[in-house]
Amino acid sequence: MRLVSCITFAKPHAEKLLARRDGAVATFRRCAISVRFPLLCSAHVATPRRIASAMTTMRSSKPVALLLAALLIAGCSKTPESQRAASSDAAAGSLQPLAAESADVLRAKIGRGDTAAEYAAHFEGDQLSRIVEHRHVAQATVAAEYEFKGARLLHYRGAMLTGSGEADLQFDMQGRLLSGQGPAVSEEEIRQVRGRAQLLRNHALAQRATRMHH
C-alpha cells in the first residue's frame, strides 16, 4: 500500500519533468538543423553525429537540457538585420589604417557629407607619389589608392565611384588607359576616377604648402 501511494504521489512530478525535457529536446532538434550550434565552434555545422551527442547529454541532465534549449532559442532569434550589421562591422574592421603623419606623410580630411574622406598623402622628397583614401559612402567606409608620377595618375585601385565593386585601372604617361576597363567599368567611372585623383592631389599639395609655411 505504501509503495502504491509513493508511486501515485511521484507520478505527476515525473510527468512534468519528462514533458519539460521533451520540450527542450524538440527545441534543440528544430534549431540544430537550421543553424550552427552555438556551443560548438562556429566553424562547425551541427551534423547528425553532433546532434546525437548533444541529445544524449540533454537526456542525462535536465538543467543542461534547459540551458542548451535557451541558448539555441537565442541563436535562432538572430535577425537578418543583425547579421548584416555584423558583416558591415567586419568589413569596416578589415580596412588597413592610414599611415601616421610624418615628414613624408601628410594626413588630411576633405569634403563633407556623402563625399567626406580622410587620406594619407605619401611624398618622395617634394613629389607626391601616392594617396591612400578612406572614403565615407552612406553607412560604410571604403578604401582607394592613387599612384602618381608628377601630375599624372598612373594607377587606381579601390572602390568604384559610380557603383558597387572594385576597379583596378592603369594609365600611361599620356593619360591613356592601359588596363582595367570592362563591362563593369564604364567611361563615366574612368572619368570620375581621374577627376577624384586630381582633386585629392591638388588638396594634398595645398595642405603641404600651407603646413610647411607655418
Secondary structure, DSSP 8 states (H G I E B T S, - for coil): -HHHHHHHHHHHHHHHHHHHHHHHHHHHHHHHHHS--TTS-TTS---HHHHHHHHHHHHH-HHHHHHHHHHHHHHHT--HHHHHHHHHHHHHHTS-------SSEEEEEE--GGG-EEEEEEEETTEEEEEEEEEEETTEEEEEEEEEETTEEEEEEEE-SSSSSEEEEEE-TTS-EEE--BTTB-HHHHHHHHHHHHHHHHHHHHHHHHHHT-
